Amino acid sequence: AAGDLGRVVRVVKLLGFVNAIPTFSDHPKVVNGCSDLFAAVFDNIGGHARSAIGVGSLPGNITVEIEAVVEIAA
């Protein structure tokens, strides 16, 4: 949507939904993959607040859904 990753000022927050069975409790470890990717791509501006939530289902039976709030330069 920004047209260029160079316009990213900072990653503000990630929210990860993990499709899991009721006894699974490692949701944060699953969402770590996304946090690690953002840190690798954006370096110092990739640090962010984060939430990881387990859910019983997701659209299309996908395994993970990520919502990102990113500040973009004008």
C-alpha positions as CSV (number, residue, x, y, z in Angstrom):
1,A,0.0,0.0,0.0
2,A,2.9,2.4,0.6
3,G,4.4,1.7,-2.8
4,D,7.9,1.4,-1.5
5,L,9.3,-0.1,1.7
6,G,11.7,2.8,1.9
7,R,8.7,4.9,3.0
8,V,8.3,2.9,6.3
9,V,9.2,5.2,9.2
10,R,8.6,2.5,11.8
11,V,6.7,-0.7,12.6
12,V,4.3,0.2,15.4
13,K,2.5,-3.0,16.3
14,L,1.8,-6.5,15.1
15,L,-1.2,-8.6,16.1
16,G,-1.0,-12.3,15.3
17,F,-3.9,-14.7,15.3
18,V,-2.8,-18.4,15.4
19,N,-5.2,-21.1,14.3
20,A,-4.7,-23.8,17.0
21,I,-6.2,-26.6,19.0
22,P,-7.3,-25.7,22.6
23,T,-4.3,-27.3,24.3
24,F,-1.7,-25.4,22.1
25,S,0.0,-22.7,24.1
26,D,3.0,-21.5,22.1
27,H,1.2,-18.8,20.1
28,P,3.9,-16.3,20.8
29,K,6.6,-18.6,19.4
30,V,4.6,-18.9,16.1
31,V,4.3,-15.1,15.8
32,N,8.0,-14.7,16.6
33,G,8.6,-15.6,12.9
34,C,6.9,-12.5,11.8
35,S,8.6,-10.3,14.4
36,D,12.0,-11.7,13.3
37,L,11.2,-11.1,9.7
38,F,10.2,-7.4,10.3
39,A,13.4,-7.0,12.4
40,A,15.5,-8.4,9.6
41,V,13.9,-6.3,6.9
42,F,13.6,-3.0,8.8
43,D,16.5,-3.2,11.2
44,N,16.3,-0.5,13.9
45,I,12.8,0.7,12.8
46,G,11.4,-2.9,12.9
47,G,11.0,-3.1,16.7
48,H,7.4,-3.1,17.7
49,A,4.7,-3.8,20.3
50,R,3.0,-7.2,19.7
51,S,0.1,-9.4,20.6
52,A,-0.3,-13.1,19.8
53,I,-3.7,-14.7,20.2
54,G,-4.8,-18.3,19.7
55,V,-8.1,-18.9,17.9
56,G,-10.2,-21.9,17.0
57,S,-10.4,-21.1,13.3
58,L,-9.4,-18.5,10.7
59,P,-10.9,-17.7,7.3
60,G,-10.0,-20.3,4.7
61,N,-8.6,-22.4,7.4
62,I,-5.3,-20.5,7.2
63,T,-2.8,-21.1,10.0
64,V,-1.8,-17.5,10.9
65,E,-3.2,-14.1,10.3
66,I,-1.1,-11.0,10.9
67,E,-2.2,-7.4,11.3
68,A,0.5,-4.8,11.1
69,V,0.3,-1.1,12.1
70,V,3.2,0.7,10.2
71,E,4.0,4.4,10.1
72,I,4.5,5.6,6.5
73,A,6.3,8.8,5.5
74,A,4.2,11.2,3.5
